[in-house]
Amino acid sequence: MIYTAIDTFYLTDEQLRDSPSRKDGIDEAAETTLRVYGCDLIQESGILLRLPQAVMATAQVLFHRFYCKKSFARFSAKRLAASCVWLAGKLEESPRRSKHIIFVFHRMECRRENLPIEYLDVFSSKYSELRHDLIRTERHLLKEMGFICHVEHPHKFISNYLATLEAPELTQEAWNLANDSLRTTLCVRFKSEVVACGVVYAAARRHKVPLPEDPAWWTVFDAAEAGIQEVCRVLAHLYSLPKAQYIPVYKDNDSFSVRRASDPQASKESPASAVASDRGTPVPSSSSQEKSSLGKAGPEKVKEKSNNKDKPLSDELNGKGDTAVNLKSESNVDRAEERERSRSRGRDRDSRGRDSDRERGRDREVDRDRAKRQRSRDKSSGYSDKEKSRHRSSRDHGGYHSAGDKDRHRRH
């Protein structure tokens, strides 16, 4: 039983040899190949998604930890690699949308397996299945980790160790070796300090840079010589392996693409038919195939009916295929005409809206011109607004008194 806790996810060699994949009949070479293949997918997808190296390193460590508890036969390496990238992006505060991750893994699979690169429709059933599986696999990943996803990388120790040893020229080489070590199980066997000492030792040997040995420099950094030698041995074995290829040990279909290279019938289909079948609508490859199928189906039905009722049906046979084709063509023409009518109605509406907008603009301009002319007349007459109001009030007042005087005169 492997117990998960913060910074204590380390296994012995016996536990690794007795992994769940071995219990399902997967040998050591196949398991190593699948681990390297999954880490290659994570590294390549991180580059395409423009993620920082910390995200890719965290995703690879999560990938190795998960397969220490689960088998490659029960969980797809491709699907888990995508979920590790998605989860690591959130852990390292560089999240990416699930849509972009699915698109990148779909394109990588097409390129790696020499499949035609097709557009993956976000409204297709294939995309929905991939997205649900991405979420489900992430949930399994978190469950197996116990929601403890703390990862400590050897990269942060390399700079400090080389600064202490006064060998800054080894920084780039040691950094590259630390990236390559993530493709192996070193991250679940040794602490980050031991891996950092191992890559520094390998970089110094490769560049023939002497390091202090009396006393041994690795004792200062709490590392043992046996651990450093094992790190160097595992890295040498990694570089001796050929390029990792996918081994289909997963029981179900784990493809990110719509079609498979091993399916000869699917390879003959056109991209439009593949996308349409993904949406659930069958598309015939050619009209000749449709006519031949109709012609084959017709005689069989005629034979059945003639056996049952002993009636000649030659007229129905002769016109069946043609009527079906004519009905389809007429329905297609009607749909095209209806689409054209709706487009013309939309254009008329747009043109009417534009005309009404122009008329409103003209009315506004006319109102502005009138207001300007009125103001200019007022200024030319020499009256201000106050004088106008005073003049009107005095005129009204005078008119009122004059009306009262008239009434008085009438009474008298």
Backbone torsions as a table, in degrees:
resi	resn	phi	psi	omega
1	MET	NA	130.9	179.7
2	ILE	-102.6	121.1	179.1
3	TYR	-98.3	135.1	-177.3
4	THR	-102.6	128.7	174.0
5	ALA	-148.5	171.9	-176.8
6	ILE	-65.2	120.4	174.7
7	ASP	59.8	27.9	175.5
8	THR	-128.3	20.2	-179.8
9	PHE	-86.2	77.4	179.5
10	TYR	-130.6	137.2	-175.2
11	LEU	-115.2	156.3	174.0
12	THR	-89.2	169.8	179.0
13	ASP	-65.0	-33.4	178.8
14	GLU	-66.7	-39.8	177.9
15	GLN	-66.2	-37.7	177.5
16	LEU	-68.2	-38.1	178.9
17	ARG	-68.6	-25.5	179.7
18	ASP	-104.7	43.5	-176.7
19	SER	-74.2	162.0	178.4
20	PRO	-59.9	-30.1	179.1
21	SER	-66.5	-36.6	178.5
22	ARG	-66.0	-34.9	178.9
23	LYS	-67.6	-25.1	177.5
24	ASP	-91.1	10.6	174.8
25	GLY	90.1	12.7	178.5
26	ILE	-93.5	123.1	-176.3
27	ASP	-77.5	174.9	-174.9
28	GLU	-65.2	-40.1	-178.5
29	ALA	-65.1	-42.7	179.3
30	ALA	-65.7	-40.5	178.4
31	GLU	-64.4	-42.0	177.9
32	THR	-62.9	-42.4	179.0
33	THR	-61.9	-43.6	-179.9
34	LEU	-67.6	-35.4	176.3
35	ARG	-64.2	-44.9	179.3
36	VAL	-65.5	-39.7	-179.8
37	TYR	-63.7	-45.0	178.9
38	GLY	-63.2	-39.3	178.1
39	CYS	-68.8	-34.1	174.4
40	ASP	-62.8	-41.8	177.0
41	LEU	-60.8	-43.1	-179.5
42	ILE	-63.8	-44.4	-178.6
43	GLN	-65.2	-43.8	-178.7
44	GLU	-68.0	-41.4	179.0
45	SER	-66.0	-36.2	177.3
46	GLY	-63.1	-36.7	177.3
47	ILE	-67.3	-42.7	-179.5
48	LEU	-68.1	-32.6	178.5
49	LEU	-86.6	-0.1	179.4
50	ARG	57.6	48.6	178.0
51	LEU	-93.6	151.0	174.1
52	PRO	-68.2	159.5	-176.3
53	GLN	-63.5	-28.2	179.4
54	ALA	-62.4	-36.0	179.2
55	VAL	-66.3	-44.6	-179.4
56	MET	-65.8	-38.7	178.8
57	ALA	-65.0	-43.4	178.4
58	THR	-63.6	-41.2	-179.6
59	ALA	-63.5	-40.0	-179.4
60	GLN	-68.8	-36.8	177.2
61	VAL	-65.9	-42.5	177.0
62	LEU	-62.2	-37.2	178.7
63	PHE	-60.9	-47.6	-180.0
64	HIS	-66.4	-40.0	-178.8
65	ARG	-64.3	-39.5	-177.0
66	PHE	-64.4	-42.7	-177.3
67	TYR	-80.2	-0.3	165.9
68	CYS	-78.6	-17.6	-179.2
69	LYS	-111.7	-23.7	-178.1
70	LYS	-126.0	164.4	-174.5
71	SER	-97.6	150.7	174.4
72	PHE	-67.5	-21.8	179.4
73	ALA	-76.4	-19.1	-177.3
74	ARG	-104.4	-22.5	178.7
75	PHE	-131.9	130.4	-176.7
76	SER	-70.3	135.4	178.5
77	ALA	-67.1	-34.2	-179.9
78	LYS	-67.5	-49.8	-177.9
79	ARG	-65.8	-37.8	179.8
80	LEU	-69.0	-35.6	177.7
81	ALA	-61.3	-41.5	177.6
82	ALA	-63.7	-42.4	179.3
83	SER	-66.9	-35.1	177.6
84	CYS	-64.9	-40.6	177.5
85	VAL	-64.0	-42.7	-178.9
86	TRP	-63.9	-44.6	-179.1
87	LEU	-71.1	-40.9	-179.1
88	ALA	-65.1	-34.1	176.1
89	GLY	-60.9	-37.1	177.7
90	LYS	-74.1	-36.4	179.7
91	LEU	-67.3	-36.6	-178.3
92	GLU	-95.7	14.3	176.0
93	GLU	59.5	37.9	172.6
94	SER	-135.7	62.0	-172.2
95	PRO	-71.6	152.7	173.9
96	ARG	-128.0	151.7	-178.9
97	ARG	-70.9	147.4	179.9
98	SER	-60.9	-33.1	179.6
99	LYS	-61.3	-43.8	-178.7
100	HIS	-67.4	-37.7	179.0
101	ILE	-65.4	-42.6	179.1
102	ILE	-64.2	-42.4	179.4
103	PHE	-61.8	-42.1	-178.1
104	VAL	-66.6	-44.4	179.6
105	PHE	-68.9	-33.1	175.8
106	HIS	-64.5	-43.1	179.7
107	ARG	-68.4	-40.6	179.2
108	MET	-62.1	-40.9	179.6
109	GLU	-65.5	-40.5	178.2
110	CYS	-62.3	-40.6	-179.4
111	ARG	-71.1	-38.4	-176.8
112	ARG	-73.3	-33.1	-176.4
113	GLU	-102.9	13.2	176.2
114	ASN	56.9	42.2	175.4
115	LEU	-98.2	151.3	175.4
116	PRO	-63.6	133.4	-177.6
117	ILE	-77.5	113.0	-178.8
118	GLU	-113.8	156.3	177.8
119	TYR	-76.0	130.0	177.7
120	LEU	-94.0	108.4	-176.6
121	ASP	-71.9	130.8	-178.5
122	VAL	-71.7	-14.0	178.3
123	PHE	-99.1	6.6	-178.1
124	SER	-85.2	161.4	178.2
125	SER	-68.7	-30.3	178.5
126	LYS	-64.3	-44.2	179.0
127	TYR	-64.6	-41.6	179.1
128	SER	-61.7	-41.5	178.9
129	GLU	-64.6	-40.6	179.3
130	LEU	-65.8	-40.3	-178.1
131	ARG	-68.3	-42.9	177.7
132	HIS	-63.3	-39.3	180.0
133	ASP	-68.8	-33.8	176.8
134	LEU	-62.5	-44.6	179.6
135	ILE	-67.5	-42.1	-178.8
136	ARG	-65.2	-41.5	-180.0
137	THR	-67.5	-36.2	176.0
138	GLU	-63.2	-37.5	178.1
139	ARG	-65.2	-41.8	176.3
140	HIS	-62.3	-40.0	-179.9
141	LEU	-62.1	-47.0	179.2
142	LEU	-65.2	-36.5	179.9
143	LYS	-65.3	-44.0	-179.6
144	GLU	-69.3	-30.9	177.2
145	MET	-80.2	-6.5	-176.1
146	GLY	66.3	26.4	-177.1
147	PHE	59.4	19.4	175.3
148	ILE	-108.8	100.9	-174.2
149	CYS	-114.6	26.4	178.9
150	HIS	-69.8	129.1	-178.9
151	VAL	-131.2	132.8	176.8
152	GLU	-116.0	120.6	-175.1
153	HIS	-96.0	153.4	179.0
154	PRO	-74.5	-12.2	-174.4
155	HIS	-62.4	-36.8	-175.9
156	LYS	-71.1	-19.8	178.1
157	PHE	-86.2	-22.5	-173.5
158	ILE	-63.2	-47.4	-177.7
159	SER	-62.1	-41.8	179.8
160	ASN	-66.0	-41.5	-178.9
161	TYR	-65.2	-44.0	-178.6
162	LEU	-70.6	-31.5	175.3
163	ALA	-67.5	-37.4	177.4
164	THR	-67.8	-39.4	-179.7
165	LEU	-82.1	-3.6	-180.0
166	GLU	56.0	50.1	177.3
167	ALA	-136.2	64.7	-177.6
168	PRO	-68.7	-16.3	-179.4
169	GLU	-70.0	-12.5	179.7
170	LEU	-92.7	2.9	-172.5
171	THR	-62.5	-50.3	-176.4
172	GLN	-64.9	-42.7	179.8
173	GLU	-64.6	-44.0	178.9
174	ALA	-65.6	-35.7	178.8
175	TRP	-64.7	-42.7	178.4
176	ASN	-63.7	-41.0	178.4
177	LEU	-65.4	-35.7	177.6
178	ALA	-65.9	-38.3	175.7
179	ASN	-63.8	-41.6	-179.9
180	ASP	-70.3	-28.5	179.9
181	SER	-66.1	-20.3	179.7
182	LEU	-71.2	-14.2	176.1
183	ARG	-79.6	-9.1	-178.7
184	THR	-109.2	-179.5	179.6
185	THR	-89.8	16.7	179.3
186	LEU	-62.6	-31.5	-177.2
187	CYS	-70.1	-17.6	177.2
188	VAL	-108.6	5.6	178.7
189	ARG	-112.5	-34.7	-175.8
190	PHE	-128.4	156.2	174.6
191	LYS	-70.9	162.8	-176.8
192	SER	-64.2	-32.1	179.1
193	GLU	-64.4	-39.1	-180.0
194	VAL	-68.9	-42.4	178.2
195	VAL	-63.2	-40.1	178.6
196	ALA	-63.1	-43.0	177.1
197	CYS	-63.8	-37.6	179.4
198	GLY	-64.7	-43.6	-179.7
199	VAL	-71.2	-32.6	175.0
200	VAL	-65.4	-41.6	179.0
201	TYR	-63.8	-44.2	-179.7
202	ALA	-66.0	-39.4	178.8
203	ALA	-65.9	-39.2	178.8
204	ALA	-66.4	-38.9	177.8
205	ARG	-66.6	-39.7	-178.1
206	ARG	-67.1	-39.8	-178.9
207	HIS	-94.4	2.2	176.9
208	LYS	56.7	48.4	177.3
209	VAL	-102.8	120.6	-178.6
210	PRO	-73.7	139.9	176.8
211	LEU	-123.0	152.7	-176.4
212	PRO	-62.0	134.9	-178.4
213	GLU	-124.3	-1.6	-179.3
214	ASP	-135.2	89.2	1.1
215	PRO	-77.2	166.4	-178.0
216	ALA	-64.9	135.3	-173.9
217	TRP	-67.7	-28.2	-176.6
218	TRP	-73.1	-18.8	178.2
219	THR	-68.0	-26.5	178.2
220	VAL	-67.7	-28.4	-175.8
221	PHE	-102.8	22.5	175.5
222	ASP	58.1	45.8	177.6
223	ALA	-125.4	152.3	179.0
224	ALA	-105.6	152.6	-178.3
225	GLU	-66.2	-34.3	179.6
226	ALA	-63.8	-40.2	177.5
227	GLY	-64.9	-40.1	179.2
228	ILE	-65.1	-41.6	178.7
229	GLN	-64.9	-37.1	178.0
230	GLU	-67.2	-39.4	176.6
231	VAL	-60.5	-44.6	179.5
232	CYS	-65.5	-38.2	179.7
233	ARG	-65.6	-43.0	-179.9
234	VAL	-65.2	-40.2	178.1
235	LEU	-65.5	-40.8	177.7
236	ALA	-63.1	-39.0	177.5
237	HIS	-66.4	-37.3	178.3
238	LEU	-61.8	-42.2	-178.2
239	TYR	-73.3	-16.5	177.9
240	SER	-85.6	-11.7	-178.3
241	LEU	-78.9	148.6	173.3
242	PRO	-73.7	176.0	179.2
243	LYS	-62.3	131.2	-175.0
244	ALA	-70.7	132.5	175.3
245	GLN	-114.8	153.1	-176.8
246	TYR	-73.7	135.1	177.1
247	ILE	-111.4	116.3	-175.4
248	PRO	-76.8	79.7	176.8
249	VAL	-96.5	-13.4	178.7
250	TYR	-72.1	139.4	-169.9
251	LYS	-75.1	-35.5	-176.9
252	ASP	-99.0	-179.7	178.2
253	ASN	-77.9	122.1	-178.7
254	ASP	-118.8	23.1	-176.1
255	SER	-76.4	143.9	173.2
256	PHE	-89.2	-14.6	-178.1
257	SER	-96.5	162.6	-178.3
258	VAL	-74.2	-37.2	-176.9
259	ARG	-115.4	157.2	177.9
260	ARG	-111.3	146.9	179.6
261	ALA	-69.0	-25.9	-177.6
262	SER	-79.2	-9.7	-178.9
263	ASP	-92.4	104.2	-176.1
264	PRO	-68.1	-32.1	-179.9
265	GLN	-70.6	-37.5	179.3
266	ALA	-69.1	-31.7	-179.2
267	SER	-69.0	-22.2	179.0
268	LYS	-82.8	-17.8	-178.3
269	GLU	-70.6	156.3	177.4
270	SER	-82.8	160.6	177.9
271	PRO	-59.9	-35.9	-179.5
272	ALA	-64.3	-40.4	179.7
273	SER	-68.3	-34.2	178.5
274	ALA	-65.7	-43.4	-179.5
275	VAL	-68.0	-40.2	-179.2
276	ALA	-66.4	-40.8	177.4
277	SER	-65.7	-29.2	175.8
278	ASP	-64.8	-34.8	179.2
279	ARG	-79.8	-12.2	179.0
280	GLY	101.2	6.7	179.6
281	THR	-111.5	115.3	-178.7
282	PRO	-70.7	136.6	179.6
283	VAL	-121.4	122.5	178.6
284	PRO	-69.7	144.2	-177.8
285	SER	-71.2	-35.4	178.7
286	SER	-155.6	162.3	-179.0
287	SER	-71.8	-28.3	179.8
288	SER	-65.7	-40.6	177.4
289	GLN	-63.3	-38.9	-179.9
290	GLU	-64.0	-43.6	-179.2
291	LYS	-66.3	-40.0	179.3
292	SER	-64.7	-39.1	178.4
293	SER	-65.2	-39.7	177.3
294	LEU	-65.4	-38.9	179.4
295	GLY	-66.1	-35.2	178.0
296	LYS	-72.4	-39.3	-178.2
297	ALA	-69.7	-31.1	-177.1
298	GLY	-62.3	-56.1	-177.7
299	PRO	-59.5	-35.5	179.9
300	GLU	-62.8	-44.3	179.1
301	LYS	-64.4	-37.0	-179.3
302	VAL	-64.9	-41.1	179.6
303	LYS	-62.9	-43.1	179.6
304	GLU	-61.3	-44.1	-178.1
305	LYS	-68.4	-37.7	-179.8
306	SER	-67.3	-35.2	177.5
307	ASN	-66.9	-35.4	-177.7
308	ASN	-77.6	-43.7	-170.7
309	LYS	-116.2	-12.2	-179.4
310	ASP	56.4	47.6	178.9
311	LYS	-121.2	139.7	178.0
312	PRO	-73.5	133.4	-179.6
313	LEU	-126.8	40.4	-177.3
314	SER	-68.0	-36.2	-179.0
315	ASP	-65.4	-42.5	179.8
316	GLU	-65.4	-37.5	-179.8
317	LEU	-63.8	-43.8	-174.7
318	ASN	-67.0	-33.7	-173.6
319	GLY	-102.3	1.2	-173.3
320	LYS	-69.0	-51.4	-177.6
321	GLY	-63.8	-40.6	-178.4
322	ASP	-66.2	-40.9	-179.1
323	THR	-65.6	-38.6	179.0
324	ALA	-63.7	-44.4	179.9
325	VAL	-65.3	-40.9	-179.8
326	ASN	-64.7	-41.1	178.7
327	LEU	-62.0	-41.5	179.0
328	LYS	-64.5	-44.6	-179.3
329	SER	-64.1	-40.7	178.4
330	GLU	-64.0	-41.9	179.0
331	SER	-63.9	-36.8	177.6
332	ASN	-65.5	-41.6	179.1
333	VAL	-63.7	-43.3	179.6
334	ASP	-61.4	-41.7	178.5
335	ARG	-62.9	-42.5	179.5
336	ALA	-62.6	-41.9	179.1
337	GLU	-64.9	-40.9	178.9
338	GLU	-62.8	-40.2	177.2
339	ARG	-62.5	-42.2	-179.5
340	GLU	-64.6	-39.1	178.5
341	ARG	-63.7	-43.3	-179.8
342	SER	-64.8	-37.3	177.4
343	ARG	-64.6	-42.8	-179.6
344	SER	-64.6	-37.9	176.8
345	ARG	-62.4	-41.9	177.6
346	GLY	-62.4	-39.0	178.3
347	ARG	-65.1	-41.5	178.4
348	ASP	-61.5	-42.9	178.3
349	ARG	-60.4	-43.5	179.5
350	ASP	-62.9	-41.7	-178.9
351	SER	-66.8	-40.0	177.9
352	ARG	-63.1	-40.9	177.9
353	GLY	-62.3	-39.4	178.1
354	ARG	-65.4	-41.7	179.9
355	ASP	-62.4	-44.0	-179.9
356	SER	-64.4	-36.3	177.1
357	ASP	-64.4	-40.2	178.3
358	ARG	-64.3	-42.9	179.4
359	GLU	-61.8	-42.5	178.6
360	ARG	-62.5	-40.0	178.2
361	GLY	-62.5	-40.7	177.9
362	ARG	-64.1	-42.3	178.7
363	ASP	-60.7	-40.6	178.6
364	ARG	-63.3	-42.5	178.8
365	GLU	-62.3	-40.4	178.6
366	VAL	-63.6	-43.0	178.6
367	ASP	-62.3	-41.4	178.0
368	ARG	-62.6	-42.3	179.5
369	ASP	-62.0	-41.6	178.9
370	ARG	-62.1	-44.3	-179.3
371	ALA	-62.7	-40.3	178.3
372	LYS	-63.4	-43.1	179.4
373	ARG	-63.6	-38.4	179.6
374	GLN	-64.1	-43.6	179.2
375	ARG	-64.0	-39.6	179.6
376	SER	-65.6	-36.5	177.0
377	ARG	-65.1	-41.4	179.8
378	ASP	-62.6	-41.4	179.6
379	LYS	-65.8	-39.6	-178.4
380	SER	-68.0	-32.9	179.1
381	SER	-71.7	-18.2	175.5
382	GLY	87.7	4.5	178.8
383	TYR	-95.5	138.3	172.5
384	SER	-93.6	173.1	-179.6
385	ASP	-65.3	-37.7	179.9
386	LYS	-66.7	-43.4	-179.9
387	GLU	-63.3	-37.1	178.7
388	LYS	-62.4	-46.8	-178.4
389	SER	-64.7	-39.5	179.1
390	ARG	-63.8	-40.0	-178.8
391	HIS	-65.3	-42.8	179.4
392	ARG	-64.6	-42.5	-177.7
393	SER	-66.0	-39.6	179.6
394	SER	-68.2	-35.0	179.7
395	ARG	-68.1	-41.1	178.2
396	ASP	-65.1	-40.6	-179.4
397	HIS	-63.7	-44.7	179.2
398	GLY	-64.1	-39.2	178.3
399	GLY	-62.9	-35.8	-179.2
400	TYR	-66.0	-45.9	179.7
401	HIS	-65.2	-38.5	-178.8
402	SER	-66.3	-35.1	177.8
403	ALA	-67.0	-38.0	178.2
404	GLY	-67.7	-40.1	178.1
405	ASP	-61.6	-37.5	-179.9
406	LYS	-64.0	-39.8	179.7
407	ASP	-65.1	-42.3	179.1
408	ARG	-62.0	-43.6	179.2
409	HIS	-61.8	-36.2	-179.9
410	ARG	-67.2	-40.0	-179.4
411	ARG	-63.5	-43.6	180.0
412	HIS	-66.1	NA	NA
